[in-house]
């Protein structure tokens, strides 16, 4: 069965620094037309730091769209050029947000956070063999580093206290890979 839709037109309604919003008209497999709202995003990375003592290092920060302070893995946007390497971006964000450097970084795949309208791809990694250092947050970044035992982070996820998708997926994939 053919499922692909054919793009007939695209009209941009907003273009910002990290995202653009457009309205597309498409032809459906049955020949009818439909509208598709699309938010184009640069993409990003998320890094699950696991220290030698079996702790997960998270960051606590305010997230404006939800008006909430959240716990999540260090993360950032792929905003240093079209050919930016996702692993390099992850190592940079890890250093900026936690001060840690990783002796080893393990790919955990990528996720599509909301594929119904968003083009964002988030590349996930686990960071191991960590060395502590000084945080280097961006000037608009206000984060607090939180180290918690893996079991406690899993319990928080089970209690719905951690709702960030990239954090939940990174935890799960790292566990499946036997990284903790």
C-alpha positions in Angstrom: 0.0 0.0 0.0 1.4 3.4 -1.0 1.5 5.8 2.0 3.7 8.6 0.9 2.2 12.1 0.4 3.3 14.4 -2.4 4.1 18.0 -1.5 2.2 20.4 -3.6 3.2 23.7 -2.0 5.0 25.1 1.1 4.3 28.5 2.7 6.5 29.8 5.5 4.8 31.8 8.2 7.8 32.2 10.6 11.5 31.8 10.4 13.5 32.1 13.6 17.0 31.2 14.7 16.3 27.6 15.6 13.0 26.8 14.0 10.7 27.7 11.1 7.0 27.1 10.7 5.3 26.4 7.4 2.0 25.3 6.0 2.2 22.6 3.3 -0.5 21.4 0.9 -0.1 17.7 0.1 -1.7 15.2 -2.2 -2.7 12.0 -0.3 -2.3 8.5 -1.7 -6.0 8.5 -2.6 -5.7 11.7 -4.6 -7.3 14.0 -2.1 -5.4 17.1 -0.8 -4.7 18.0 2.8 -2.9 20.6 4.8 0.2 19.8 6.9 1.6 22.1 9.5 5.4 21.6 9.9 7.8 23.0 12.4 11.4 22.7 11.0 14.0 22.5 13.8 17.8 22.4 13.7 18.0 19.2 15.7 19.9 18.5 18.8 21.7 16.1 21.2 21.1 14.7 24.6 23.9 13.1 26.7 23.3 10.6 29.6 26.3 11.0 31.9 26.9 7.9 34.1 29.7 8.3 36.7 32.0 5.6 38.1 29.9 5.4 41.3 26.7 4.5 39.4 25.1 8.0 39.4 23.3 9.7 36.6 24.2 13.4 36.2 21.1 15.5 35.4 20.6 19.2 35.1 17.7 21.1 36.7 16.5 24.0 34.6 13.5 26.1 33.9 11.6 25.3 30.7 9.6 28.3 29.5 7.1 26.5 27.2 5.9 24.4 30.2 6.5 27.0 32.9 8.2 24.2 34.9 11.6 23.5 36.4 12.6 20.1 35.0 15.3 17.5 35.5 16.8 16.3 32.3 20.0 15.1 30.7 22.4 17.7 29.4 21.4 18.7 25.9 21.7 21.3 23.2 21.0 22.3 19.7 23.0 21.4 16.6 23.6 25.1 15.9 27.3 25.3 15.0 26.9 24.8 11.2 25.4 22.3 8.8 28.3 19.8 9.2 28.4 19.8 13.0 29.1 16.3 14.4 26.4 15.2 16.9 28.9 13.5 19.2 31.1 16.6 19.3 28.0 18.7 20.1 27.1 16.3 22.9 30.6 16.5 24.4 30.4 20.3 24.2 27.0 20.4 25.9 28.1 18.0 28.6 31.1 20.3 29.4 29.0 23.5 29.3 26.2 22.2 31.5 27.9 19.9 34.0 31.7 20.6 33.7 32.3 17.0 33.0 34.4 15.6 30.1 33.9 12.0 28.9 36.6 9.5 28.3 34.1 7.5 26.3 30.9 8.4 24.5 28.5 5.6 23.4 25.8 6.3 20.7 22.2 5.5 21.9 20.5 6.3 18.5 18.2 9.1 17.7 14.6 10.0 18.4 11.9 12.0 16.6 10.3 13.9 19.6 7.0 14.7 17.8 6.9 13.3 14.3 3.3 14.5 13.5 4.5 18.1 12.9 8.2 18.5 14.1 11.3 17.8 12.0 13.6 17.7 15.0 16.0 14.8 15.3 17.7 14.3 18.7 20.9 12.3 18.8 21.4 10.5 22.1 24.6 9.4 23.7 25.8 7.9 27.0 28.9 9.6 28.5 31.2 7.3 30.5 34.6 7.5 32.2 33.8 11.1 33.4 36.2 13.7 34.7 34.8 16.5 36.7 35.6 20.1 35.8 34.2 23.6 35.7 30.8 24.3 34.1 30.7 26.7 31.2 27.0 27.6 30.7 25.9 29.9 27.9 25.0 33.4 29.2 21.3 32.6 28.8 21.6 29.2 30.5 20.8 28.7 34.2 21.3 25.1 35.3 21.9 23.2 38.5 23.8 19.9 38.3 22.1 17.0 40.2 23.8 13.6 40.7 21.4 10.8 41.6 21.8 7.1 41.9 20.5 5.3 38.8 17.8 3.5 40.8 16.5 6.8 42.1 16.4 8.3 38.6 14.4 5.2 37.4 12.0 5.6 40.3 11.5 9.2 39.5 10.8 8.3 35.9 8.3 5.7 37.1 6.5 8.3 39.3 6.3 10.6 36.3 8.6 13.1 38.0 10.8 13.0 34.9 8.8 13.7 31.8 11.5 14.9 29.3 11.4 12.4 26.4 15.1 12.5 25.5 16.0 11.7 29.2 13.5 8.8 29.4 14.6 7.3 26.1 18.4 7.7 26.9 17.8 5.9 30.2 16.0 3.1 28.6 18.4 2.6 25.7 21.5 2.8 28.0 19.9 0.1 30.2 19.2 -2.1 27.1 22.8 -1.7 26.1 24.0 -2.9 29.5 25.7 0.4 30.3 24.3 0.3 33.8 
